[in-house]
Every structure is written in structure tokens, then in C-alpha cells.
Amino acid sequence: MQEPNWQAVSPKYTHLLRIDKTLFVLMLVIPLTVAVVFVERIPLWVGYIGWGSLLLIWLGMVFLWAPRRYRVTAYAVLPEEVHFRVGALWLRHTAVTHNRIQHLEIEQSPFERLLGLSRLIIFTAGGSGADLILPGLPVDRATSLRDDLLKIIREEPQLDEPITVAGKTESAESQRDTGTSL
């Protein structure tokens, strides 16, 4: 197997990850603050511990996790397949062969649009959803990558012959030999 020539995603992907994790922590800070302010039975020191913990989590996610995840996130297009690796603590490497690709989509969230980024979503045969999502791509790179993959898929030879050939089953042969019918 050929070693993939990994292509890094846009450095702006780090900003997108930081925005995402900031929103996540805010979604935890708001209910905690409402609970501490409006529920009289909760002492104020519980709020301080909660806010401090969330601050530490946010700092770790924004300044340690996001840059690490950006450094690891990359993709590669080989003659037979598309590879994607991602991770910060755990590394995940996914490969999808070109002959399994059903269709491709480019999506942008409002924050991705603000940063000029997009995601290329690859749907494959037999899957119920997207099997591979390449995040953090500049819009023009996602578009050219989609077009390149579509060109590769169109140029693949189509087989007119069936993949498998149905034959006689053992039960049908044994029934013929015994004289019974289905």
C-alpha cells in the first residue's frame, strides 16, 4: 500500500474548534449560573467551584486540545481511496475506496462561513449517513477536491457482468433427486 501524502487542513480550523468549544462551555455555564442565582438552597461556593472547573476545562480545550487536534487533522487522496486522520488524544484513521463513494456534499455552518471554511462530506454505499467528513477545508479546496473525486468516479470502468453468479442450491438438487417438489 502506498503511504499517504497527508494534506493539512486550514490553520483557521483551530479558530473553528475554539469557537465550538467556547459555545460548549457556555452551554454549561448558563444553567449553572441560573441554578446558583435562582435556587436558594445552592450555596455560592458550589457556583465558584463549578465556574472554576468550567474555566479550567475551557482553557484546556482552547489552548491545548484545539491546536493538537488541528496538527493531527489531515487528509490524503490516493489513486484508489481517500484517507482522513483526526484526533487529539485518540487518533482515528479512516479510508474510503473510490468505488464505494455514492455522492459528495459541501456544507458550511455560519461560523465556517465567517472563517471561509467548509466541510466535504463523502457518502458511501451501504451507509446510512456520511461515512467520511473532511472538516476545515477552504471553500475553493473543498470544491476542487469534490470535482477531482467526481472525475475519478466517472472514469472508473463499469462492469456489465454480474458480480456473482447464482447457482443451484443443495436443497433444490436434493429435492429433485428425491422426487419432491417445492
SERO-4910 file (N, C-alpha, C, O; in steps of 0.05 Angstrom, whole numbers):
BEGIN
 pado doro    nc1    nc2    nc3   cac1   cac2   cac3    cc1    cc2    cc3    oc1    oc2    oc3
  Met    A     17    -24      0      0      0      0     18     25      0     38     26     14
  Gln    A     10     44    -15     24     69    -18     20     86      8     -2     88     18
  Glu    A     42     98     17     40    116     41     25    142     33     33    154     13
  Pro    A      5    150     47    -10    174     40      7    199     42     24    202     60
  Asn    A      3    217     24     16    244     24     -4    262     38    -22    273     26
  Trp    A     -2    265     65    -21    279     81    -22    309     74     -1    322     72
  Gln    A    -46    319     71    -51    348     66    -64    359     91    -84    349    101
  Ala    A    -52    380    102    -63    393    126    -88    409    120    -91    419     97
  Val    A   -106    411    139   -129    429    136   -120    458    141    -97    463    148
  Ser    A   -138    476    137   -132    504    140   -125    511    169   -138    500    187
  Pro    A   -106    529    174   -100    537    201   -124    551    215   -125    552    239
  Lys    A   -143    561    199   -167    573    211   -184    552    225   -202    559    241
  Tyr    A   -179    526    220   -194    505    233   -190    506    263   -208    499    278
  Thr    A   -167    516    272   -162    519    301   -182    539    313   -193    534    334
  His    A   -187    561    298   -206    581    308   -234    569    309   -249    574    328
  Leu    A   -241    553    289   -267    540    289   -271    521    313   -291    521    326
  Leu    A   -250    506    319   -250    488    342   -253    504    368   -267    496    387
  Arg    A   -239    527    370   -241    543    394   -268    555    397   -279    556    420
  Ile    A   -281    564    376   -308    574    377   -327    553    386   -344    557    403
  Asp    A   -324    529    375   -341    506    382   -339    499    411   -360    495    425
  Lys    A   -315    498    422   -312    490    450   -320    513    469   -329    508    491
  Thr    A   -317    538    460   -327    560    476   -357    559    479   -368    564    500
  Leu    A   -371    554    457   -400    551    457   -409    528    475   -429    530    489
  Phe    A   -394    506    474   -400    483    490   -398    490    520   -416    483    535
  Val    A   -377    503    528   -373    510    556   -394    531    564   -404    530    587
  Leu    A   -401    549    547   -422    569    554   -449    555    558   -465    563    575
  Met    A   -454    534    543   -479    519    547   -479    505    575   -501    498    584
  Leu    A   -456    502    587   -455    491    614   -455    513    635   -466    510    657
  Val    A   -443    536    629   -441    558    648   -468    571    652   -475    577    675
  Ile    A   -484    573    632   -510    587    634   -529    572    653   -539    585    672
  Pro    A   -533    546    651   -550    532    670   -539    533    699   -554    535    718
  Leu    A   -513    531    701   -500    532    727   -505    559    740   -512    561    764
  Thr    A   -502    580    725   -506    607    735   -536    611    743   -541    623    764
  Val    A   -554    602    726   -582    605    732   -589    589    758   -604    599    775
  Ala    A   -578    565    761   -583    549    785   -572    563    810   -586    564    831
  Val    A   -548    574    809   -536    586    832   -551    612    840   -554    618    863
  Val    A   -559    627    820   -572    652    826   -601    648    835   -609    662    854
  Phe    A   -616    630    823   -645    628    829   -652    606    849   -675    606    859
  Val    A   -635    587    854   -642    566    873   -628    573    899   -603    571    901
  Glu    A   -644    580    919   -633    590    944   -618    568    960   -601    575    976
  Arg    A   -624    543    955   -612    522    971   -583    516    962   -568    502    976
  Ile    A   -575    526    938   -548    521    928   -530    543    939   -534    566    933
  Pro    A   -510    535    955   -491    556    966   -474    568    943   -469    555    923
  Leu    A   -465    592    948   -450    606    928   -423    592    922   -413    594    900
  Trp    A   -411    579    942   -386    566    938   -388    543    918   -368    537    905
  Val    A   -411    531    915   -415    510    895   -413    523    867   -401    511    849
  Gly    A   -424    546    864   -421    561    839   -392    567    832   -383    564    809
  Tyr    A   -377    576    853   -349    583    848   -333    558    839   -317    560    821
  Ile    A   -338    536    852   -324    511    844   -332    503    815   -315    495    799
  Gly    A   -358    505    809   -367    498    782   -356    517    761   -346    507    741
  Trp    A   -357    543    767   -346    562    747   -316    558    744   -305    560    721
  Gly    A   -301    553    766   -273    549    764   -266    523    748   -248    523    732
  Ser    A   -282    502    753   -277    478    738   -282    482    708   -267    473    691
  Leu    A   -304    495    701   -310    501    673   -289    519    660   -283    516    637
  Leu    A   -279    538    676   -257    555    665   -232    538    659   -220    542    638
  Leu    A   -225    519    676   -202    502    671   -207    484    647   -189    480    630
  Ile    A   -231    473    645   -238    457    621   -236    473    596   -225    464    576
  Trp    A   -247    498    596   -246    515    573   -217    522    565   -210    521    542
  Leu    A   -201    529    584   -173    535    579   -158    511    566   -143    514    547
  Gly    A   -163    487    577   -151    463    566   -160    458    537   -144    451    520
  Met    A   -186    461    533   -197    456    506   -187    476    485   -179    469    463
  Val    A   -186    501    493   -179    523    474   -149    524    469   -141    528    446
  Phe    A   -133    521    490   -104    525    486    -87    499    484    -64    501    475
  Leu    A    -98    476    491    -84    451    488    -97    433    468    -83    424    449
  Trp    A   -123    427    471   -136    408    454   -139    418    426   -133    403    407
  Ala    A   -149    442    421   -154    452    394   -129    453    377   -130    443    354
  Pro    A   -106    464    386    -82    463    370    -72    435    364    -62    429    342
  Arg    A    -74    417    383    -66    390    379    -83    376    358    -73    362    341
  Arg    A   -109    380    360   -127    368    340   -122    379    312   -123    364    293
  Tyr    A   -117    405    310   -110    416    284    -85    403    272    -85    397    249
  Arg    A    -64    400    288    -39    389    278    -42    360    268    -29    352    249
  Val    A    -60    345    280    -64    317    272    -84    315    248    -81    296    232
  Thr    A   -103    333    246   -123    331    225   -112    335    197   -100    356    192
  Ala    A   -115    314    180   -104    316    153   -119    296    135   -133    278    145
  Tyr    A   -116    299    109   -129    281     90   -109    275     68    -90    289     64
  Ala    A   -115    254     53    -98    246     30   -116    232     10   -134    217     16
  Val    A   -111    239    -15   -126    226    -37   -106    209    -53    -88    220    -65
  Leu    A   -110    183    -52    -93    164    -67   -108    155    -92   -132    160    -94
  Pro    A    -95    141   -110   -109    132   -134   -133    114   -129   -151    114   -146
  Glu    A   -134    100   -107   -156     81   -101   -174     90    -78   -196     79    -75
  Glu    A   -165    108    -61   -180    114    -37   -174    142    -27   -155    156    -35
  Val    A   -192    151     -8   -189    176      6   -183    169     35   -198    153     47
  His    A   -163    181     47   -156    176     75   -161    202     91   -158    224     81
  Phe    A   -168    198    116   -172    220    135   -163    212    162   -170    190    171
  Arg    A   -148    229    176   -140    223    203   -147    248    220   -145    271    212
  Val    A   -155    242    245   -163    262    263   -158    252    292   -158    228    297
  Gly    A   -155    271    310   -152    263    338   -136    284    353   -122    301    341
  Ala    A   -139    283    379   -123    300    397   -111    282    418    -86    282    422
  Leu    A   -127    266    430   -118    246    449   -117    218    435    -98    204    437
  Trp    A   -139    211    422   -142    186    408   -140    192    378   -153    211    369
  Leu    A   -125    177    363   -122    181    335   -140    162    319   -141    138    325
  Arg    A   -155    173    300   -173    157    283   -164    161    254   -161    183    245
  His    A   -160    139    240   -152    139    212   -174    124    197   -180    101    202
  Thr    A   -187    138    177   -208    126    161   -200    127    132   -189    147    123
  Ala    A   -206    106    118   -201    105     89   -227     96     75   -240     77     84
  Val    A   -233    109     53   -257    102     37   -247     98      8   -235    115     -4
  Thr    A   -254     74     -3   -246     69    -31   -264     85    -50   -288     89    -44
  His    A   -253     93    -72   -268    109    -91   -292     95   -102   -313    107   -108
  Asn    A   -290     68   -106   -313     54   -118   -337     52    -99   -358     44   -108
  Arg    A   -334     59    -74   -357     59    -55   -370     86    -52   -391     88    -39
  Ile    A   -358    107    -63   -369    134    -60   -395    137    -76   -396    131   -100
  Gln    A   -417    145    -62   -443    149    -75   -447    178    -83   -454    183   -106
  His    A   -443    196    -65   -445    224    -72   -429    241    -52   -421    232    -30
  Leu    A   -425    266    -59   -408    285    -44   -424    310    -39   -439    319    -56
  Glu    A   -420    322    -16   -433    347     -9   -412    366      4   -393    357     17
  Ile    A   -416    392      0   -401    412     14   -420    428     31   -440    438     22
  Glu    A   -413    430     57   -430    444     76   -414    465     91   -390    463     94
  Gln    A   -429    486    100   -417    507    116   -436    515    138   -459    520    133
  Ser    A   -426    516    163   -441    527    185   -437    558    184   -420    567    169
  Pro    A   -452    573    199   -448    602    200   -419    609    208   -408    628    197
  Phe    A   -408    595    227   -381    601    236   -360    593    215   -340    607    211
  Glu    A   -365    571    201   -347    563    179   -348    584    157   -328    591    145
  Arg    A   -372    594    151   -375    614    130   -360    640    138   -347    652    121
  Leu    A   -362    647    163   -348    671    174   -317    668    170   -303    687    165
  Leu    A   -307    643    174   -278    638    172   -269    629    144   -246    625    140
  Gly    A   -288    627    125   -281    618     98   -275    589     96   -259    580     79
  Leu    A   -287    573    114   -282    544    114   -307    528    106   -329    540    104
  Ser    A   -303    503    100   -325    485     94   -318    457    100   -295    451    107
  Arg    A   -338    439     98   -333    410    102   -341    396     76   -361    402     64
  Leu    A   -324    376     68   -331    359     46   -342    333     59   -328    320     74
  Ile    A   -367    326     52   -379    303     64   -381    282     42   -392    286     20
  Ile    A   -371    258     49   -370    236     30   -389    214     39   -386    203     61
  Phe    A   -409    208     23   -428    187     29   -420    162     13   -413    164    -11
  Thr    A   -421    139     26   -413    114     12   -435     94     11   -456     97     24
  Ala    A   -431     74     -6   -451     53    -10   -454     37     16   -435     31     30
  Gly    A   -479     31     23   -484     15     46   -485     30     72   -490     18     93
  Gly    A   -480     55     72   -480     71     96   -507     85    100   -521     91     80
  Ser    A   -515     90    124   -540    104    129   -536    134    131   -555    149    131
  Gly    A   -511    142    132   -505    171    134   -478    176    122   -467    160    106
  Ala    A   -466    198    129   -439    205    119   -419    186    131   -419    181    155
  Asp    A   -401    176    114   -381    158    123   -354    172    128   -337    162    143
  Leu    A   -351    195    115   -326    210    118   -332    240    116   -345    248     96
  Ile    A   -323    255    135   -327    284    135   -299    297    137   -285    292    156
  Leu    A   -292    313    117   -266    327    117   -271    356    126   -280    372    109
  Pro    A   -266    363    151   -272    390    160   -248    409    156   -226    400    150
  Gly    A   -253    434    159   -231    454    159   -219    460    132   -196    468    131
  Leu    A   -234    454    111   -223    460     84   -231    487     74   -254    495     78
  Pro    A   -213    502     62   -221    527     49   -242    520     27   -240    498     15
  Val    A   -260    538     22   -282    532      3   -272    524    -24   -281    504    -36
  Asp    A   -252    538    -34   -241    531    -61   -228    503    -61   -229    489    -81
  Arg    A   -214    496    -39   -202    470    -38   -223    448    -36   -219    427    -48
  Ala    A   -244    452    -20   -266    432    -18   -279    428    -45   -285    406    -53
  Thr    A   -283    450    -60   -295    448    -86   -278    433   -106   -287    416   -121
  Ser    A   -252    440   -107   -234    426   -125   -230    396   -118   -229    379   -135
  Leu    A   -230    390    -92   -228    363    -83   -253    347    -91   -251    324   -100
  Arg    A   -276    359    -87   -301    346    -95   -301    341   -125   -308    319   -134
  Asp    A   -293    361   -141   -292    358   -170   -272    336   -178   -277    321   -197
  Asp    A   -249    335   -165   -229    314   -171   -240    287   -165   -236    268   -181
  Leu    A   -253    284   -143   -264    258   -135   -287    250   -155   -289    226   -162
  Leu    A   -303    269   -163   -324    263   -182   -312    254   -209   -323    235   -222
  Lys    A   -291    266   -217   -277    259   -242   -266    230   -240   -269    215   -259
  Ile    A   -254    224   -218   -243    197   -214   -266    176   -214   -263    155   -227
  Ile    A   -288    183   -201   -311    164   -201   -322    160   -229   -329    137   -236
  Arg    A   -325    181   -244   -336    179   -271   -318    163   -290   -328    149   -308
  Glu    A   -292    164   -285   -273    150   -303   -270    120   -295   -256    106   -310
  Glu    A   -281    111   -273   -278     83   -265   -293     66   -285   -316     73   -293
  Pro    A   -281     44   -293   -295     26   -312   -320     13   -299   -319      5   -275
  Gln    A   -341     12   -313   -366     -1   -304   -368    -29   -314   -364    -34   -338
  Leu    A   -372    -48   -297   -375    -76   -305   -403    -82   -313   -422    -75   -299
  Asp    A   -406    -95   -337   -433   -102   -346   -441   -130   -336   -464   -137   -336
  Glu    A   -421   -146   -328   -427   -172   -319   -434   -172   -289   -425   -154   -275
  Pro    A   -450   -191   -280   -457   -192   -252   -432   -199   -235   -414   -212   -243
  Ile    A   -433   -189   -210   -411   -194   -192   -411   -223   -183   -390   -235   -179
  Thr    A   -435   -234   -178   -437   -262   -170   -455   -277   -190   -472   -264   -204
  Val    A   -452   -302   -191   -469   -319   -208   -484   -338   -190   -473   -352   -174
  Ala    A   -511   -337   -194   -528   -355   -178   -526   -383   -189   -527   -387   -213
  Gly    A   -524   -402   -172   -523   -430   -180   -545   -446   -166   -561   -435   -150
  Lys    A   -545   -471   -172   -565   -488   -159   -558   -491   -129   -534   -493   -122
  Thr    A   -578   -492   -113   -574   -496    -84   -575   -526    -78   -587   -541    -94
  Glu    A   -563   -533    -57   -563   -561    -49   -591   -572    -44   -596   -595    -51
  Ser    A   -608   -556    -32   -635   -565    -25   -651   -570    -51   -667   -589    -52
  Ala    A   -647   -554    -71   -662   -558    -96   -653   -583   -110   -669   -598   -121
  Glu    A   -627   -589   -109   -616   -613   -122   -626   -638   -106   -633   -658   -119
  Ser    A   -626   -636    -80   -634   -660    -64   -664   -665    -67   -673   -688    -67
  Gln    A   -680   -643    -71   -709   -647    -75   -714   -660   -102   -732   -676   -105
  Arg    A   -698   -653   -123   -701   -664   -149   -694   -694   -148   -708   -710   -161
  Asp    A   -673   -701   -133   -665   -728   -131   -685   -745   -116   -688   -769   -123
  Thr    A   -699   -734    -97   -719   -749    -81   -746   -749    -94   -764   -763    -85
  Gly    A   -750   -732   -114   -776   -731   -127   -796   -712   -114   -819   -712   -123
  Thr    A   -789   -697    -94   -807   -679    -81   -806   -652    -96   -787   -645   -109
  Ser    A   -828   -637    -93   -829   -610   -105   -833   -589    -84   -842   -595    -62
  Leu    A   -825   -565    -92   -828   -543    -73   -856   -533    -72   -862   -515    -57
***
